[in-house]
Amino acid sequence: MDLIFNIFNPELMMGYGSLPLVGSILVHIAFSAAVFNDAQRLQKDRDALVFVNTWLWSLAVLVGGVFVALAYWVMHHSTIAKR
């Protein structure tokens, strides 16, 4: 019985339970920075950003994550993107 309570130690769960949250935050920040750099390059080279400007795309990816980054890629880099 004591073994069961040791497995569900609240202090241990707080440490390892926050790893997915920290990982998700890091992924959001990394994708947001990548989209910001790419959007700046696209705006400088072709002046061709869809819908909004550089910082708003970056903010949208920071909040929306991988799915918004996928939408950005589809609109700007895929074969169905208008060039």
Backbone as CSV, one residue per row, in Angstrom:
resi,resn,N_x,N_y,N_z,CA_x,CA_y,CA_z,C_x,C_y,C_z
1,MET,0.814,-1.192,0.000,0.000,0.000,0.000,0.859,1.257,0.000
2,ASP,1.960,1.183,0.686,2.839,2.342,0.743,3.495,2.612,-0.608
3,LEU,3.722,1.565,-1.391,4.332,1.721,-2.707,3.444,2.540,-3.636
4,ILE,2.153,2.347,-3.564,1.221,3.082,-4.420,1.288,4.572,-4.124
5,PHE,1.359,4.932,-2.873,1.422,6.339,-2.515,2.766,6.962,-2.887
6,ASN,3.811,6.183,-2.902,5.110,6.703,-3.308,5.180,6.970,-4.809
7,ILE,4.451,6.185,-5.590,4.432,6.408,-7.035,3.755,7.733,-7.366
8,PHE,2.688,8.068,-6.669,1.935,9.285,-6.921,2.354,10.410,-5.988
9,ASN,3.632,10.555,-5.786,4.164,11.604,-4.936,3.884,12.962,-5.579
10,PRO,3.201,13.871,-4.900,2.862,15.166,-5.512,4.085,15.992,-5.894
11,GLU,5.133,15.907,-5.126,6.338,16.669,-5.465,6.966,16.154,-6.753
12,LEU,6.970,14.847,-6.920,7.503,14.252,-8.132,6.624,14.579,-9.329
13,MET,5.316,14.555,-9.159,4.389,14.857,-10.246,4.497,16.315,-10.674
14,MET,4.759,17.217,-9.761,4.912,18.626,-10.126,6.147,18.816,-10.990
15,GLY,7.196,18.085,-10.720,8.420,18.218,-11.507,8.279,17.639,-12.894
16,TYR,7.846,16.380,-12.981,7.729,15.724,-14.278,6.433,16.070,-14.997
17,GLY,5.449,16.487,-14.275,4.181,16.857,-14.888,4.253,18.139,-15.683
18,SER,5.226,18.987,-15.371,5.357,20.254,-16.076,6.238,20.152,-17.327
19,LEU,6.870,19.007,-17.558,7.732,18.858,-18.736,6.980,19.032,-20.057
20,PRO,5.802,18.452,-20.244,5.088,18.695,-21.507,4.722,20.168,-21.710
21,LEU,4.384,20.852,-20.627,4.065,22.273,-20.726,5.281,23.076,-21.152
22,VAL,6.414,22.817,-20.546,7.650,23.519,-20.904,8.040,23.197,-22.345
23,GLY,7.899,21.937,-22.740,8.200,21.552,-24.112,7.293,22.249,-25.111
24,SER,6.027,22.341,-24.801,5.078,23.022,-25.678,5.400,24.506,-25.806
25,ILE,5.743,25.134,-24.714,6.110,26.553,-24.755,7.349,26.763,-25.612
26,LEU,8.338,25.901,-25.473,9.556,26.020,-26.281,9.273,25.814,-27.769
27,VAL,8.405,24.870,-28.095,8.045,24.647,-29.503,7.315,25.863,-30.066
28,HIS,6.403,26.436,-29.307,5.686,27.625,-29.763,6.648,28.782,-30.007
29,ILE,7.584,28.991,-29.098,8.545,30.089,-29.256,9.448,29.847,-30.460
30,ALA,9.912,28.609,-30.638,10.794,28.298,-31.762,10.077,28.475,-33.100
31,PHE,8.857,27.979,-33.210,8.107,28.138,-34.461,7.779,29.600,-34.714
32,SER,7.472,30.337,-33.669,7.170,31.757,-33.824,8.389,32.529,-34.325
33,ALA,9.556,32.229,-33.783,10.783,32.894,-34.236,11.103,32.526,-35.684
34,ALA,10.899,31.265,-36.048,11.159,30.837,-37.421,10.206,31.514,-38.401
35,VAL,8.945,31.603,-38.054,7.977,32.274,-38.922,8.293,33.754,-39.022
36,PHE,8.702,34.373,-37.940,9.062,35.796,-37.971,10.221,36.040,-38.931
37,ASN,11.267,35.216,-38.832,12.415,35.389,-39.731,12.038,35.132,-41.184
38,ASP,11.254,34.097,-41.426,10.854,33.784,-42.789,9.937,34.868,-43.352
39,ALA,9.029,35.372,-42.547,8.126,36.425,-43.007,8.886,37.707,-43.319
40,GLN,9.883,38.025,-42.518,10.706,39.197,-42.822,11.433,39.026,-44.145
41,ARG,11.957,37.819,-44.376,12.657,37.554,-45.634,11.693,37.644,-46.818
42,LEU,10.510,37.070,-46.685,9.529,37.143,-47.766,9.092,38.577,-48.042
43,GLN,8.887,39.340,-46.989,8.458,40.721,-47.165,9.554,41.550,-47.822
44,LYS,10.796,41.276,-47.478,11.912,42.016,-48.063,12.153,41.617,-49.515
45,ASP,12.114,40.317,-49.805,12.425,39.839,-51.149,11.272,40.038,-52.132
46,ARG,10.056,39.637,-51.740,8.945,39.642,-52.684,7.812,40.571,-52.295
47,ASP,7.847,41.107,-51.106,6.756,41.926,-50.575,5.427,41.179,-50.724
48,ALA,5.442,39.911,-50.315,4.285,39.056,-50.556,3.882,38.277,-49.311
49,LEU,3.331,38.963,-48.337,2.766,38.274,-47.176,1.254,38.250,-47.312
50,VAL,0.662,37.123,-46.952,-0.777,36.956,-47.080,-1.453,37.408,-45.793
51,PHE,-2.480,38.215,-45.922,-3.372,38.691,-44.863,-2.760,39.734,-43.935
52,VAL,-1.696,39.420,-43.218,-1.193,40.334,-42.187,0.318,40.491,-42.306
53,ASN,0.867,41.346,-41.468,2.307,41.611,-41.536,3.114,40.620,-40.695
54,THR,4.419,40.864,-40.625,5.368,39.930,-40.018,5.077,39.649,-38.549
55,TRP,4.938,40.693,-37.763,4.808,40.480,-36.315,3.475,39.831,-35.957
56,LEU,2.441,40.066,-36.764,1.154,39.449,-36.465,1.156,37.957,-36.809
57,TRP,1.863,37.574,-37.876,2.031,36.139,-38.155,2.781,35.470,-37.008
58,SER,3.828,36.131,-36.534,4.611,35.572,-35.442,3.774,35.435,-34.171
59,LEU,2.982,36.420,-33.871,2.115,36.368,-32.695,1.064,35.266,-32.839
60,ALA,0.522,35.118,-34.037,-0.475,34.076,-34.270,0.130,32.686,-34.070
61,VAL,1.362,32.486,-34.534,2.025,31.195,-34.342,2.378,30.984,-32.874
62,LEU,2.749,32.036,-32.182,3.056,31.922,-30.757,1.831,31.460,-29.975
63,VAL,0.672,31.959,-30.336,-0.558,31.581,-29.638,-1.118,30.263,-30.177
64,GLY,-1.122,30.109,-31.499,-1.772,28.957,-32.120,-0.905,27.733,-32.290
65,GLY,0.396,27.925,-32.296,1.302,26.793,-32.359,1.513,26.215,-33.742
66,VAL,1.669,24.919,-33.770,2.070,24.204,-34.978,1.009,24.311,-36.075
67,PHE,-0.261,24.326,-35.715,-1.313,24.380,-36.724,-1.325,25.720,-37.462
68,VAL,-1.068,26.804,-36.759,-0.987,28.108,-37.416,0.290,28.186,-38.250
69,ALA,1.370,27.587,-37.779,2.597,27.534,-38.582,2.362,26.737,-39.862
70,LEU,1.581,25.669,-39.777,1.222,24.906,-40.968,0.390,25.758,-41.924
71,ALA,-0.550,26.522,-41.410,-1.347,27.417,-42.253,-0.458,28.461,-42.924
72,TYR,0.515,28.999,-42.189,1.463,29.965,-42.761,2.241,29.318,-43.908
73,TRP,2.708,28.096,-43.684,3.480,27.409,-44.718,2.626,27.153,-45.960
74,VAL,1.389,26.720,-45.764,0.505,26.446,-46.900,0.262,27.719,-47.699
75,MET,0.072,28.824,-47.021,-0.216,30.081,-47.722,0.994,30.697,-48.404
76,HIS,2.195,30.390,-47.930,3.372,31.067,-48.461,4.359,30.171,-49.203
77,HIS,4.415,28.887,-48.909,5.484,28.050,-49.459,5.019,26.792,-50.183
78,SER,3.786,26.404,-50.052,3.356,25.162,-50.695,3.126,25.381,-52.181
79,THR,2.852,24.299,-52.896,2.645,24.408,-54.340,1.293,25.031,-54.669
80,ILE,0.382,25.087,-53.710,-0.905,25.743,-53.985,-0.872,27.241,-53.670
81,ALA,0.246,27.726,-53.156,0.371,29.149,-52.840,0.456,29.955,-54.128
82,LYS,-0.224,31.078,-54.133,-0.162,31.964,-55.279,1.166,32.700,-55.266
83,ARG,1.867,32.652,-56.376,3.206,33.283,-56.416,3.223,34.495,-57.281
